[in-house]
Amino acid sequence: MNEKVQLFVKVDSQGNIKEEYSGRNIVMTEPQHYCFIVDEAVANNVVQYKVLIDEEMVPQLVLKESAE
């Protein structure tokens, strides 16, 4: 069973993740663009993901190949 972790990311204008911090009980000292609660497996493979804003203006973490 995958445990849930916090994932904080900064992205570029295309939603590609440029910086990421993940773990349990993180307290960020600098502002980040987005925060998600994800399976540890997603956090470990974050390079395969990007952030898209859906039609309701909600950020979504999606696989890059399904975003194109």
All heavy atoms as TSV, in Angstrom:
chain	resi	resn	atom	element	x	y	z
A	1	MET	N	N	0.836	-1.183	0.000
A	1	MET	CA	C	0.000	0.000	0.000
A	1	MET	C	C	0.881	1.246	0.000
A	1	MET	O	O	1.799	1.365	0.791
A	1	MET	CB	C	-0.884	-0.025	1.238
A	1	MET	CG	C	-1.755	1.188	1.373
A	1	MET	SD	S	-2.929	1.012	2.718
A	1	MET	CE	C	-2.263	2.188	3.856
A	2	ASN	N	N	0.592	2.142	-0.924
A	2	ASN	CA	C	1.344	3.392	-0.985
A	2	ASN	C	C	0.831	4.368	0.064
A	2	ASN	O	O	-0.370	4.559	0.207
A	2	ASN	CB	C	1.216	4.033	-2.370
A	2	ASN	CG	C	2.085	3.363	-3.382
A	2	ASN	OD1	O	3.151	2.857	-3.053
A	2	ASN	ND2	N	1.656	3.351	-4.623
A	3	GLU	N	N	1.750	4.971	0.758
A	3	GLU	CA	C	1.393	5.977	1.752
A	3	GLU	C	C	1.232	7.323	1.058
A	3	GLU	O	O	1.849	7.591	0.037
A	3	GLU	CB	C	2.488	6.050	2.806
A	3	GLU	CG	C	2.693	4.736	3.507
A	3	GLU	CD	C	2.687	4.880	5.003
A	3	GLU	OE1	O	2.454	5.987	5.496
A	3	GLU	OE2	O	2.898	3.867	5.646
A	4	LYS	N	N	0.419	8.177	1.647
A	4	LYS	CA	C	0.214	9.530	1.122
A	4	LYS	C	C	1.309	10.451	1.649
A	4	LYS	O	O	1.724	10.347	2.804
A	4	LYS	CB	C	-1.150	10.072	1.536
A	4	LYS	CG	C	-2.315	9.264	1.008
A	4	LYS	CD	C	-2.476	9.451	-0.469
A	4	LYS	CE	C	-3.729	8.728	-0.947
A	4	LYS	NZ	N	-3.958	8.890	-2.354
A	5	VAL	N	N	1.770	11.346	0.785
A	5	VAL	CA	C	2.779	12.337	1.157
A	5	VAL	C	C	2.356	13.694	0.613
A	5	VAL	O	O	1.535	13.791	-0.293
A	5	VAL	CB	C	4.189	11.971	0.626
A	5	VAL	CG1	C	4.700	10.698	1.248
A	5	VAL	CG2	C	4.205	11.879	-0.878
A	6	GLN	N	N	2.936	14.737	1.168
A	6	GLN	CA	C	2.738	16.087	0.657
A	6	GLN	C	C	3.693	16.283	-0.514
A	6	GLN	O	O	4.854	15.864	-0.447
A	6	GLN	CB	C	3.051	17.126	1.722
A	6	GLN	CG	C	2.148	17.055	2.928
A	6	GLN	CD	C	2.690	17.927	4.043
A	6	GLN	OE1	O	3.843	17.785	4.444
A	6	GLN	NE2	N	1.849	18.822	4.547
A	7	LEU	N	N	3.217	16.951	-1.551
A	7	LEU	CA	C	4.054	17.283	-2.701
A	7	LEU	C	C	3.872	18.760	-3.002
A	7	LEU	O	O	2.776	19.204	-3.341
A	7	LEU	CB	C	3.662	16.442	-3.919
A	7	LEU	CG	C	4.365	16.782	-5.230
A	7	LEU	CD1	C	5.862	16.483	-5.125
A	7	LEU	CD2	C	3.752	16.020	-6.384
A	8	PHE	N	N	4.933	19.535	-2.817
A	8	PHE	CA	C	4.940	20.956	-3.131
A	8	PHE	C	C	5.731	21.137	-4.418
A	8	PHE	O	O	6.822	20.570	-4.557
A	8	PHE	CB	C	5.616	21.761	-2.019
A	8	PHE	CG	C	4.848	21.774	-0.733
A	8	PHE	CD1	C	5.047	20.787	0.223
A	8	PHE	CD2	C	3.932	22.771	-0.470
A	8	PHE	CE1	C	4.350	20.799	1.423
A	8	PHE	CE2	C	3.220	22.790	0.730
A	8	PHE	CZ	C	3.436	21.805	1.669
A	9	VAL	N	N	5.188	21.921	-5.363
A	9	VAL	CA	C	5.876	22.105	-6.634
A	9	VAL	C	C	5.861	23.564	-7.068
A	9	VAL	O	O	4.952	24.319	-6.737
A	9	VAL	CB	C	5.258	21.234	-7.757
A	9	VAL	CG1	C	5.415	19.765	-7.458
A	9	VAL	CG2	C	3.806	21.573	-8.012
A	10	LYS	N	N	6.899	23.919	-7.816
A	10	LYS	CA	C	6.948	25.156	-8.580
A	10	LYS	C	C	6.979	24.742	-10.038
A	10	LYS	O	O	7.640	23.770	-10.400
A	10	LYS	CB	C	8.197	25.975	-8.246
A	10	LYS	CG	C	8.125	26.663	-6.909
A	10	LYS	CD	C	9.285	27.602	-6.724
A	10	LYS	CE	C	9.181	28.304	-5.396
A	10	LYS	NZ	N	10.284	29.247	-5.185
A	11	VAL	N	N	6.243	25.471	-10.881
A	11	VAL	CA	C	6.125	25.106	-12.291
A	11	VAL	C	C	6.481	26.278	-13.192
A	11	VAL	O	O	6.491	27.429	-12.756
A	11	VAL	CB	C	4.690	24.624	-12.611
A	11	VAL	CG1	C	4.322	23.394	-11.788
A	11	VAL	CG2	C	3.667	25.720	-12.384
A	12	ASP	N	N	6.751	25.949	-14.471
A	12	ASP	CA	C	6.956	27.006	-15.460
A	12	ASP	C	C	5.607	27.376	-16.084
A	12	ASP	O	O	4.563	26.873	-15.663
A	12	ASP	CB	C	7.991	26.585	-16.518
A	12	ASP	CG	C	7.562	25.405	-17.370
A	12	ASP	OD1	O	6.365	25.022	-17.357
A	12	ASP	OD2	O	8.426	24.843	-18.068
A	13	SER	N	N	5.604	28.228	-17.090
A	13	SER	CA	C	4.353	28.700	-17.696
A	13	SER	C	C	3.590	27.605	-18.426
A	13	SER	O	O	2.410	27.762	-18.725
A	13	SER	CB	C	4.642	29.868	-18.647
A	13	SER	OG	O	5.500	29.434	-19.689
A	14	GLN	N	N	4.240	26.476	-18.715
A	14	GLN	CA	C	3.591	25.347	-19.382
A	14	GLN	C	C	3.105	24.277	-18.395
A	14	GLN	O	O	2.552	23.266	-18.800
A	14	GLN	CB	C	4.560	24.703	-20.377
A	14	GLN	CG	C	5.112	25.654	-21.406
A	14	GLN	CD	C	4.018	26.223	-22.292
A	14	GLN	OE1	O	3.217	25.478	-22.830
A	14	GLN	NE2	N	3.964	27.534	-22.389
A	15	GLY	N	N	3.337	24.496	-17.113
A	15	GLY	CA	C	2.924	23.540	-16.102
A	15	GLY	C	C	3.958	22.472	-15.796
A	15	GLY	O	O	3.723	21.586	-14.968
A	16	ASN	N	N	5.122	22.545	-16.450
A	16	ASN	CA	C	6.186	21.580	-16.179
A	16	ASN	C	C	6.797	21.852	-14.809
A	16	ASN	O	O	7.076	22.997	-14.455
A	16	ASN	CB	C	7.268	21.662	-17.251
A	16	ASN	CG	C	6.732	21.291	-18.609
A	16	ASN	OD1	O	6.162	20.229	-18.789
A	16	ASN	ND2	N	6.896	22.187	-19.569
A	17	ILE	N	N	7.004	20.809	-14.056
A	17	ILE	CA	C	7.523	20.938	-12.698
A	17	ILE	C	C	9.012	21.254	-12.738
A	17	ILE	O	O	9.799	20.524	-13.329
A	17	ILE	CB	C	7.239	19.659	-11.899
A	17	ILE	CG1	C	5.719	19.485	-11.768
A	17	ILE	CG2	C	7.922	19.701	-10.538
A	17	ILE	CD1	C	5.281	18.170	-11.211
A	18	LYS	N	N	9.392	22.361	-12.113
A	18	LYS	CA	C	10.786	22.807	-12.081
A	18	LYS	C	C	11.456	22.551	-10.736
A	18	LYS	O	O	12.658	22.365	-10.677
A	18	LYS	CB	C	10.873	24.301	-12.424
A	18	LYS	CG	C	10.427	24.603	-13.836
A	18	LYS	CD	C	11.302	23.851	-14.812
A	18	LYS	CE	C	10.896	24.060	-16.237
A	18	LYS	NZ	N	11.637	23.229	-17.158
A	19	GLU	N	N	10.676	22.581	-9.671
A	19	GLU	CA	C	11.187	22.273	-8.333
A	19	GLU	C	C	10.121	21.465	-7.605
A	19	GLU	O	O	8.936	21.715	-7.785
A	19	GLU	CB	C	11.444	23.548	-7.520
A	19	GLU	CG	C	12.558	24.403	-8.020
A	19	GLU	CD	C	12.760	25.632	-7.143
A	19	GLU	OE1	O	12.581	25.548	-5.909
A	19	GLU	OE2	O	13.073	26.684	-7.700
A	20	GLU	N	N	10.561	20.507	-6.812
A	20	GLU	CA	C	9.602	19.718	-6.026
A	20	GLU	C	C	10.192	19.360	-4.685
A	20	GLU	O	O	11.399	19.178	-4.545
A	20	GLU	CB	C	9.173	18.464	-6.795
A	20	GLU	CG	C	10.282	17.467	-7.074
A	20	GLU	CD	C	10.488	16.447	-5.976
A	20	GLU	OE1	O	9.655	16.333	-5.075
A	20	GLU	OE2	O	11.513	15.763	-6.011
A	21	TYR	N	N	9.318	19.301	-3.715
A	21	TYR	CA	C	9.660	18.886	-2.361
A	21	TYR	C	C	8.549	17.946	-1.923
A	21	TYR	O	O	7.370	18.281	-2.052
A	21	TYR	CB	C	9.719	20.091	-1.411
A	21	TYR	CG	C	10.667	21.165	-1.883
A	21	TYR	CD1	C	10.220	22.217	-2.675
A	21	TYR	CD2	C	12.016	21.108	-1.557
A	21	TYR	CE1	C	11.090	23.195	-3.129
A	21	TYR	CE2	C	12.894	22.090	-2.005
A	21	TYR	CZ	C	12.412	23.119	-2.795
A	21	TYR	OH	O	13.281	24.071	-3.246
A	22	SER	N	N	8.912	16.779	-1.434
A	22	SER	CA	C	7.875	15.847	-1.004
A	22	SER	C	C	8.288	15.162	0.290
A	22	SER	O	O	9.469	15.044	0.598
A	22	SER	CB	C	7.604	14.806	-2.087
A	22	SER	OG	O	8.750	14.014	-2.322
A	23	GLY	N	N	7.287	14.727	1.037
A	23	GLY	CA	C	7.519	14.016	2.276
A	23	GLY	C	C	6.325	14.131	3.193
A	23	GLY	O	O	5.273	14.629	2.799
A	24	ARG	N	N	6.499	13.678	4.378
A	24	ARG	CA	C	5.435	13.747	5.385
A	24	ARG	C	C	5.700	14.926	6.315
A	24	ARG	O	O	6.836	15.176	6.681
A	24	ARG	CB	C	5.397	12.455	6.197
A	24	ARG	CG	C	4.962	11.265	5.371
A	24	ARG	CD	C	5.084	9.977	6.182
A	24	ARG	NE	N	4.914	8.814	5.360
A	24	ARG	CZ	C	5.843	8.297	4.538
A	24	ARG	NH1	N	7.023	8.873	4.437
A	24	ARG	NH2	N	5.595	7.230	3.822
A	25	ASN	N	N	4.668	15.626	6.657
A	25	ASN	CA	C	4.742	16.723	7.637
A	25	ASN	C	C	5.747	17.805	7.253
A	25	ASN	O	O	6.531	18.263	8.078
A	25	ASN	CB	C	5.073	16.168	9.028
A	25	ASN	CG	C	4.073	15.138	9.480
A	25	ASN	OD1	O	2.884	15.317	9.275
A	25	ASN	ND2	N	4.548	14.070	10.071
A	26	ILE	N	N	5.728	18.207	5.993
A	26	ILE	CA	C	6.619	19.274	5.519
A	26	ILE	C	C	6.067	20.632	5.942
A	26	ILE	O	O	4.872	20.881	5.833
A	26	ILE	CB	C	6.766	19.239	3.984
A	26	ILE	CG1	C	7.426	17.939	3.553
A	26	ILE	CG2	C	7.546	20.439	3.483
A	26	ILE	CD1	C	7.515	17.770	2.056
A	27	VAL	N	N	6.958	21.487	6.400
A	27	VAL	CA	C	6.616	22.879	6.669
A	27	VAL	C	C	7.502	23.715	5.757
A	27	VAL	O	O	8.710	23.812	5.972
A	27	VAL	CB	C	6.852	23.241	8.159
A	27	VAL	CG1	C	6.562	24.707	8.392
A	27	VAL	CG2	C	6.014	22.355	9.058
A	28	MET	N	N	6.903	24.272	4.718
A	28	MET	CA	C	7.674	25.057	3.750
A	28	MET	C	C	7.990	26.430	4.335
A	28	MET	O	O	7.158	27.039	4.998
A	28	MET	CB	C	6.890	25.216	2.446
A	28	MET	CG	C	6.662	23.918	1.695
A	28	MET	SD	S	8.164	23.008	1.266
A	28	MET	CE	C	9.046	24.169	0.262
A	29	THR	N	N	9.197	26.894	4.080
A	29	THR	CA	C	9.604	28.216	4.538
A	29	THR	C	C	9.579	29.228	3.406
A	29	THR	O	O	9.730	30.419	3.652
A	29	THR	CB	C	11.019	28.166	5.152
A	29	THR	OG1	O	11.920	27.648	4.179
A	29	THR	CG2	C	11.032	27.276	6.393
A	30	GLU	N	N	9.388	28.747	2.173
A	30	GLU	CA	C	9.285	29.617	1.000
A	30	GLU	C	C	7.985	29.295	0.269
A	30	GLU	O	O	7.544	28.141	0.274
A	30	GLU	CB	C	10.459	29.376	0.048
A	30	GLU	CG	C	11.801	29.734	0.620
A	30	GLU	CD	C	12.924	29.448	-0.371
A	30	GLU	OE1	O	12.653	29.256	-1.570
A	30	GLU	OE2	O	14.074	29.405	0.069
A	31	PRO	N	N	7.379	30.284	-0.370
A	31	PRO	CA	C	6.140	30.022	-1.111
A	31	PRO	C	C	6.368	29.038	-2.267
A	31	PRO	O	O	7.424	29.060	-2.904
A	31	PRO	CB	C	5.746	31.393	-1.648
A	31	PRO	CG	C	6.526	32.380	-0.866
A	31	PRO	CD	C	7.769	31.685	-0.415
A	32	GLN	N	N	5.391	28.189	-2.501
A	32	GLN	CA	C	5.395	27.251	-3.622
A	32	GLN	C	C	4.163	27.528	-4.468
A	32	GLN	O	O	3.187	28.104	-3.989
A	32	GLN	CB	C	5.379	25.806	-3.110
A	32	GLN	CG	C	6.551	25.465	-2.205
A	32	GLN	CD	C	7.885	25.565	-2.904
A	32	GLN	OE1	O	8.095	24.978	-3.949
A	32	GLN	NE2	N	8.791	26.339	-2.332
A	33	HIS	N	N	4.179	27.123	-5.720
A	33	HIS	CA	C	3.027	27.350	-6.591
A	33	HIS	C	C	1.836	26.469	-6.223
A	33	HIS	O	O	0.701	26.940	-6.192
A	33	HIS	CB	C	3.397	27.114	-8.051
A	33	HIS	CG	C	4.404	28.088	-8.563
A	33	HIS	ND1	N	5.239	27.810	-9.610
A	33	HIS	CD2	C	4.732	29.344	-8.172
A	33	HIS	CE1	C	6.028	28.840	-9.850
A	33	HIS	NE2	N	5.738	29.782	-8.981
A	34	TYR	N	N	2.094	25.180	-5.969
A	34	TYR	CA	C	1.006	24.236	-5.717
A	34	TYR	C	C	1.403	23.217	-4.658
A	34	TYR	O	O	2.574	22.913	-4.496
A	34	TYR	CB	C	0.629	23.480	-7.001
A	34	TYR	CG	C	0.217	24.392	-8.117
A	34	TYR	CD1	C	1.101	24.686	-9.146
A	34	TYR	CD2	C	-1.046	24.981	-8.137
A	34	TYR	CE1	C	0.735	25.544	-10.170
A	34	TYR	CE2	C	-1.415	25.842	-9.148
A	34	TYR	CZ	C	-0.524	26.124	-10.162
A	34	TYR	OH	O	-0.886	26.975	-11.163
A	35	CYS	N	N	0.379	22.661	-4.008
A	35	CYS	CA	C	0.573	21.591	-3.042
A	35	CYS	C	C	-0.464	20.509	-3.323
A	35	CYS	O	O	-1.642	20.808	-3.545
A	35	CYS	CB	C	0.396	22.115	-1.626
A	35	CYS	SG	S	0.503	20.801	-0.381
A	36	PHE	N	N	-0.027	19.269	-3.325
A	36	PHE	CA	C	-0.905	18.125	-3.547
A	36	PHE	C	C	-0.641	17.084	-2.460
A	36	PHE	O	O	0.465	17.005	-1.931
A	36	PHE	CB	C	-0.619	17.474	-4.909
A	36	PHE	CG	C	-0.820	18.386	-6.082
A	36	PHE	CD1	C	0.248	19.079	-6.635
A	36	PHE	CD2	C	-2.079	18.544	-6.639
A	36	PHE	CE1	C	0.072	19.914	-7.721
A	36	PHE	CE2	C	-2.267	19.382	-7.723
A	36	PHE	CZ	C	-1.197	20.067	-8.271
A	37	ILE	N	N	-1.628	16.263	-2.176
A	37	ILE	CA	C	-1.463	15.075	-1.349
A	37	ILE	C	C	-1.521	13.903	-2.326
A	37	ILE	O	O	-2.546	13.710	-2.998
A	37	ILE	CB	C	-2.570	14.945	-0.283
A	37	ILE	CG1	C	-2.633	16.185	0.602
A	37	ILE	CG2	C	-2.360	13.669	0.536
A	37	ILE	CD1	C	-1.388	16.452	1.413
A	38	VAL	N	N	-0.424	13.161	-2.437
A	38	VAL	CA	C	-0.323	12.110	-3.451
A	38	VAL	C	C	0.242	10.829	-2.847
A	38	VAL	O	O	0.805	10.842	-1.751
A	38	VAL	CB	C	0.592	12.555	-4.622
A	38	VAL	CG1	C	0.033	13.783	-5.319
A	38	VAL	CG2	C	2.015	12.816	-4.146
A	39	ASP	N	N	0.099	9.737	-3.590
A	39	ASP	CA	C	0.776	8.497	-3.210
A	39	ASP	C	C	2.277	8.709	-3.295
A	39	ASP	O	O	2.765	9.472	-4.148
A	39	ASP	CB	C	0.392	7.356	-4.151
A	39	ASP	CG	C	-1.021	6.856	-3.931
A	39	ASP	OD1	O	-1.558	7.061	-2.831
A	39	ASP	OD2	O	-1.570	6.268	-4.874
A	40	GLU	N	N	2.999	8.026	-2.461
A	40	GLU	CA	C	4.458	8.132	-2.460
A	40	GLU	C	C	5.039	7.772	-3.829
A	40	GLU	O	O	6.022	8.360	-4.271
A	40	GLU	CB	C	5.025	7.228	-1.372
A	40	GLU	CG	C	6.449	7.512	-1.018
A	40	GLU	CD	C	6.876	6.761	0.233
A	40	GLU	OE1	O	6.285	5.718	0.564
A	40	GLU	OE2	O	7.817	7.247	0.876
A	41	ALA	N	N	4.416	6.837	-4.542
A	41	ALA	CA	C	4.880	6.437	-5.877
A	41	ALA	C	C	4.808	7.601	-6.858
A	41	ALA	O	O	5.690	7.762	-7.705
A	41	ALA	CB	C	4.064	5.259	-6.392
A	42	VAL	N	N	3.778	8.426	-6.759
A	42	VAL	CA	C	3.665	9.605	-7.632
A	42	VAL	C	C	4.781	10.586	-7.306
A	42	VAL	O	O	5.449	11.111	-8.200
A	42	VAL	CB	C	2.281	10.269	-7.485
A	42	VAL	CG1	C	2.232	11.609	-8.207
A	42	VAL	CG2	C	1.191	9.336	-7.997
A	43	ALA	N	N	5.010	10.850	-6.032
A	43	ALA	CA	C	6.064	11.774	-5.619
A	43	ALA	C	C	7.438	11.290	-6.088
A	43	ALA	O	O	8.281	12.104	-6.481
A	43	ALA	CB	C	6.055	11.955	-4.109
A	44	ASN	N	N	7.651	9.984	-6.078
A	44	ASN	CA	C	8.938	9.428	-6.510
A	44	ASN	C	C	9.134	9.501	-8.020
A	44	ASN	O	O	10.268	9.383	-8.502
A	44	ASN	CB	C	9.076	7.978	-6.043
A	44	ASN	CG	C	9.228	7.870	-4.547
A	44	ASN	OD1	O	9.618	8.820	-3.871
A	44	ASN	ND2	N	8.894	6.719	-4.003
A	45	ASN	N	N	8.059	9.687	-8.777
A	45	ASN	CA	C	8.131	9.760	-10.245
A	45	ASN	C	C	7.590	11.089	-10.760
A	45	ASN	O	O	7.011	11.147	-11.845
A	45	ASN	CB	C	7.333	8.599	-10.856
A	45	ASN	CG	C	7.970	7.279	-10.539
A	45	ASN	OD1	O	9.101	7.017	-10.921
A	45	ASN	ND2	N	7.258	6.435	-9.812
A	46	VAL	N	N	7.783	12.145	-10.014
A	46	VAL	CA	C	7.173	13.440	-10.334
A	46	VAL	C	C	7.644	13.995	-11.680
A	46	VAL	O	O	6.927	14.778	-12.302
A	46	VAL	CB	C	7.398	14.443	-9.175
A	46	VAL	CG1	C	8.829	14.934	-9.140
A	46	VAL	CG2	C	6.416	15.587	-9.265
A	47	VAL	N	N	8.789	13.561	-12.179
A	47	VAL	CA	C	9.268	14.048	-13.482
A	47	VAL	C	C	8.346	13.624	-14.621
A	47	VAL	O	O	8.382	14.211	-15.695
A	47	VAL	CB	C	10.716	13.589	-13.780
A	47	VAL	CG1	C	11.689	14.197	-12.788
A	47	VAL	CG2	C	10.820	12.087	-13.790
A	48	GLN	N	N	7.496	12.642	-14.384
A	48	GLN	CA	C	6.552	12.173	-15.403
A	48	GLN	C	C	5.246	12.961	-15.389
A	48	GLN	O	O	4.360	12.702	-16.189
A	48	GLN	CB	C	6.243	10.687	-15.187
A	48	GLN	CG	C	7.452	9.798	-15.340
A	48	GLN	CD	C	7.127	8.354	-15.013
A	48	GLN	OE1	O	5.989	7.996	-14.714
A	48	GLN	NE2	N	8.134	7.514	-15.064
A	49	TYR	N	N	5.127	13.937	-14.489
A	49	TYR	CA	C	3.884	14.679	-14.298
A	49	TYR	C	C	4.055	16.160	-14.605
A	49	TYR	O	O	5.157	16.683	-14.637
A	49	TYR	CB	C	3.392	14.525	-12.857
A	49	TYR	CG	C	2.928	13.128	-12.537
A	49	TYR	CD1	C	3.839	12.139	-12.170
A	49	TYR	CD2	C	1.584	12.796	-12.596
A	49	TYR	CE1	C	3.416	10.851	-11.880
A	49	TYR	CE2	C	1.153	11.503	-12.303
A	49	TYR	CZ	C	2.074	10.538	-11.953
A	49	TYR	OH	O	1.658	9.279	-11.672
A	50	LYS	N	N	2.912	16.815	-14.807
A	50	LYS	CA	C	2.874	18.265	-14.936
A	50	LYS	C	C	1.586	18.755	-14.297
A	50	LYS	O	O	0.701	17.962	-13.990
A	50	LYS	CB	C	2.993	18.695	-16.391
A	50	LYS	CG	C	1.808	18.337	-17.267
A	50	LYS	CD	C	2.032	18.659	-18.726
A	50	LYS	CE	C	2.184	20.133	-18.957
A	50	LYS	NZ	N	2.375	20.495	-20.359
A	51	VAL	N	N	1.467	20.052	-14.125
A	51	VAL	CA	C	0.275	20.641	-13.524
A	51	VAL	C	C	-0.554	21.276	-14.629
A	51	VAL	O	O	-0.049	22.058	-15.440
A	51	VAL	CB	C	0.651	21.699	-12.461
A	51	VAL	CG1	C	-0.595	22.381	-11.916
A	51	VAL	CG2	C	1.444	21.058	-11.329
A	52	LEU	N	N	-1.826	20.903	-14.670
A	52	LEU	CA	C	-2.793	21.526	-15.578
A	52	LEU	C	C	-3.896	22.156	-14.738
A	52	LEU	O	O	-4.276	21.612	-13.692
A	52	LEU	CB	C	-3.419	20.492	-16.507
A	52	LEU	CG	C	-2.578	19.967	-17.651
A	52	LEU	CD1	C	-3.389	18.982	-18.482
A	52	LEU	CD2	C	-2.070	21.083	-18.533
A	53	ILE	N	N	-4.422	23.271	-15.218
A	53	ILE	CA	C	-5.555	23.915	-14.564
A	53	ILE	C	C	-6.805	23.492	-15.334
A	53	ILE	O	O	-6.897	23.746	-16.535
A	53	ILE	CB	C	-5.403	25.451	-14.571
A	53	ILE	CG1	C	-4.057	25.873	-13.988
A	53	ILE	CG2	C	-6.571	26.100	-13.848
A	53	ILE	CD1	C	-3.838	25.488	-12.552
A	54	ASP	N	N	-7.765	22.855	-14.647
A	54	ASP	CA	C	-8.961	22.371	-15.352
A	54	ASP	C	C	-9.958	23.505	-15.593
A	54	ASP	O	O	-9.703	24.663	-15.219
A	54	ASP	CB	C	-9.586	21.174	-14.631
A	54	ASP	CG	C	-10.238	21.514	-13.298
A	54	ASP	OD1	O	-10.481	22.701	-13.005
A	54	ASP	OD2	O	-10.512	20.572	-12.540
A	55	GLU	N	N	-11.084	23.178	-16.213
A	55	GLU	CA	C	-12.071	24.197	-16.597
A	55	GLU	C	C	-12.699	24.895	-15.394
A	55	GLU	O	O	-13.261	25.980	-15.528
A	55	GLU	CB	C	-13.160	23.591	-17.494
A	55	GLU	CG	C	-13.957	22.469	-16.869
A	55	GLU	CD	C	-13.280	21.097	-16.966
A	55	GLU	OE1	O	-12.281	20.931	-17.680
A	55	GLU	OE2	O	-13.764	20.191	-16.291
A	56	GLU	N	N	-12.600	24.311	-14.222
A	56	GLU	CA	C	-13.106	24.943	-13.004
A	56	GLU	C	C	-12.000	25.676	-12.244
A	56	GLU	O	O	-12.172	26.042	-11.086
A	56	GLU	CB	C	-13.772	23.894	-12.120
A	56	GLU	CG	C	-15.006	23.287	-12.769
A	56	GLU	CD	C	-15.648	22.215	-11.921
A	56	GLU	OE1	O	-15.202	21.982	-10.781
A	56	GLU	OE2	O	-16.606	21.607	-12.401
A	57	MET	N	N	-10.848	25.837	-12.902
A	57	MET	CA	C	-9.700	26.553	-12.350
A	57	MET	C	C	-9.077	25.826	-11.160
A	57	MET	O	O	-8.533	26.442	-10.251
A	57	MET	CB	C	-10.059	27.995	-11.969
A	57	MET	CG	C	-10.589	28.816	-13.126
A	57	MET	SD	S	-9.454	28.889	-14.528
A	57	MET	CE	C	-8.117	29.820	-13.862
A	58	VAL	N	N	-9.150	24.497	-11.176
A	58	VAL	CA	C	-8.562	23.674	-10.115
A	58	VAL	C	C	-7.295	23.026	-10.656
A	58	VAL	O	O	-7.323	22.391	-11.715
A	58	VAL	CB	C	-9.560	22.585	-9.648
A	58	VAL	CG1	C	-8.926	21.689	-8.601
A	58	VAL	CG2	C	-10.834	23.226	-9.124
A	59	PRO	N	N	-6.164	23.199	-9.979
A	59	PRO	CA	C	-4.930	22.563	-10.453
A	59	PRO	C	C	-5.003	21.050	-10.329
A	59	PRO	O	O	-5.498	20.526	-9.327
A	59	PRO	CB	C	-3.846	23.143	-9.546
A	59	PRO	CG	C	-4.554	23.727	-8.388
A	59	PRO	CD	C	-5.964	23.982	-8.768
A	60	GLN	N	N	-4.548	20.364	-11.371
A	60	GLN	CA	C	-4.526	18.903	-11.404
A	60	GLN	C	C	-3.115	18.439	-11.730
A	60	GLN	O	O	-2.471	19.001	-12.610
A	60	GLN	CB	C	-5.485	18.367	-12.479
A	60	GLN	CG	C	-6.911	18.814	-12.320
A	60	GLN	CD	C	-7.586	18.159	-11.148
A	60	GLN	OE1	O	-7.304	17.010	-10.817
A	60	GLN	NE2	N	-8.494	18.885	-10.514
A	61	LEU	N	N	-2.663	17.407	-11.055
A	61	LEU	CA	C	-1.387	16.781	-11.357
A	61	LEU	C	C	-1.685	15.641	-12.326
A	61	LEU	O	O	-2.404	14.707	-11.984
A	61	LEU	CB	C	-0.753	16.258	-10.067
A	61	LEU	CG	C	0.695	15.827	-10.113
A	61	LEU	CD1	C	1.598	16.999	-10.484
A	61	LEU	CD2	C	1.113	15.257	-8.781
A	62	VAL	N	N	-1.156	15.735	-13.558
A	62	VAL	CA	C	-1.473	14.743	-14.603
A	62	VAL	C	C	-0.193	14.222	-15.224
A	62	VAL	O	O	0.841	14.897	-15.249
A	62	VAL	CB	C	-2.383	15.329	-15.692
A	62	VAL	CG1	C	-3.718	15.777	-15.118
A	62	VAL	CG2	C	-1.700	16.488	-16.397
A	63	LEU	N	N	-0.274	12.998	-15.745
A	63	LEU	CA	C	0.856	12.438	-16.509
A	63	LEU	C	C	1.094	13.296	-17.736
A	63	LEU	O	O	0.146	13.717	-18.395
A	63	LEU	CB	C	0.559	11.011	-16.934
A	63	LEU	CG	C	0.721	9.948	-15.854
A	63	LEU	CD1	C	0.169	8.611	-16.336
A	63	LEU	CD2	C	2.182	9.804	-15.467
A	64	LYS	N	N	2.355	13.550	-18.055
A	64	LYS	CA	C	2.677	14.393	-19.210
A	64	LYS	C	C	2.077	13.855	-20.500
A	64	LYS	O	O	1.562	14.600	-21.304
A	64	LYS	CB	C	4.192	14.531	-19.359
A	64	LYS	CG	C	4.813	15.432	-18.336
A	64	LYS	CD	C	6.287	15.578	-18.581
A	64	LYS	CE	C	6.920	16.472	-17.533
A	64	LYS	NZ	N	8.356	16.618	-17.761
A	65	GLU	N	N	2.137	12.537	-20.724
A	65	GLU	CA	C	1.652	11.976	-21.971
A	65	GLU	C	C	0.132	12.129	-22.119
A	65	GLU	O	O	-0.362	12.311	-23.212
A	65	GLU	CB	C	2.048	10.521	-22.118
A	65	GLU	CG	C	1.610	9.664	-20.947
A	65	GLU	CD	C	2.475	8.453	-20.778
A	65	GLU	OE1	O	3.687	8.528	-20.992
A	65	GLU	OE2	O	1.926	7.399	-20.400
A	66	SER	N	N	-0.621	12.127	-21.020
A	66	SER	CA	C	-2.064	12.304	-21.123
A	66	SER	C	C	-2.444	13.781	-21.204
A	66	SER	O	O	-3.584	14.112	-21.526
A	66	SER	CB	C	-2.776	11.641	-19.944
A	66	SER	OG	O	-2.423	12.262	-18.739
A	67	ALA	N	N	-1.507	14.667	-20.927
A	67	ALA	CA	C	-1.781	16.107	-20.981
A	67	ALA	C	C	-1.638	16.667	-22.381
A	67	ALA	O	O	-2.075	17.756	-22.674
A	67	ALA	CB	C	-0.827	16.841	-20.036
A	68	GLU	N	N	-1.033	15.906	-23.273
A	68	GLU	CA	C	-0.771	16.425	-24.625
A	68	GLU	C	C	-1.766	15.930	-25.624
A	68	GLU	O	O	-2.625	15.181	-25.442
A	68	GLU	CB	C	0.642	16.034	-25.026
A	68	GLU	CG	C	1.635	16.687	-24.101
A	68	GLU	CD	C	3.056	16.180	-24.282
A	68	GLU	OE1	O	3.292	15.310	-25.148
A	68	GLU	OE2	O	3.902	16.636	-23.556
